[in-house]
Amino acid sequence: MIDIGVNLTNSRFDKDRDDVVARAQAAGVEGLILTGTSLAESRDALALARQWPGYCYSTAGVHPHDAKTVADLTLPEIRTLAGEPAVVAVGECGLDFNRDFSPRPQQEAVFEAQLALAAELNMPVFMHCRDAHTRFVEILKPWRDQLPAAVLHCFTGSEAELRECLDLDLHIGITGWVCDERRGTELRALVGLIPDARLMIETDCPYLLPRDYRPKPKSSRNEPKFLPHIAGVIAECRGQDAATVMKQSCATTKAFFAI
């Protein structure tokens, strides 16, 4: 297994990052993709990836929440970071119309700028979409054929949205949301629709601690060591053996990020 969504730069990991990585390794997690969500976080994610070469990799991009901070749509700093060997994708980028921390027109412009950059550099793109599916697809679709690969991480949408994403040849990242008996019911019914070669697994830690994990952790902080549990729930929902899901998702992830 490889955790494709690890926010290891988050301040909730400040006191024990080394231990978090060690626990992931002990749990059988074979690698971590550290998420860059802003210029500063992308720099920090790369710095952390360099601490565990061959185990940790990073992305470089600007999350829609931070789109308002981008003044130059040529994204010179993201371009520079993307040239580093440990950086394996452009992103996290996309749209978030749920919180609207950045104005929607700016979110859209920064998303498209990152798609253009990924296409130019022939790099995969790591994407976010929340309550913005229609506009997300409208912006992505003209670029899709120019991108070597694209993943929509932390998918929590409807069946119609999933099918449209699959029609665009997107990979789909599934998190511990699928372990939530309150919010994850629909997702549990949908994960079986994702082809084996398009499914990737993630924690999106420190967020989305699996609610059904027992014994219940003392902290609400999620971390990569819980990835095997998430994979097991996904396998159950898909009617597959957990070991098979873990092996296939790992192979898919390695191929996607070329690691």
Protein Blocks (a to p, Z undefined) as FASTA:
>chain_A
ZZfbdcfkbmklmmmmmmmmmmmmmnopabdcdddfbfklmmmmmmmmmmmghkaccddd
ddfklmmmpmblnlmmlmmmmmpmklgbecdedddfklomacfklmmmmmmmmmmmmmmn
opacddddehilmmmmmmmmmmmmmpfbdcdehiabdfklmmmmmmnopacdddfklmpm
klmmmmmmmmmmpcfklcccdekiaghiafkbccddfbfcdcfklmmmmmmmmmmmnopa
fklmmmmmmmmmmmmnoZZ
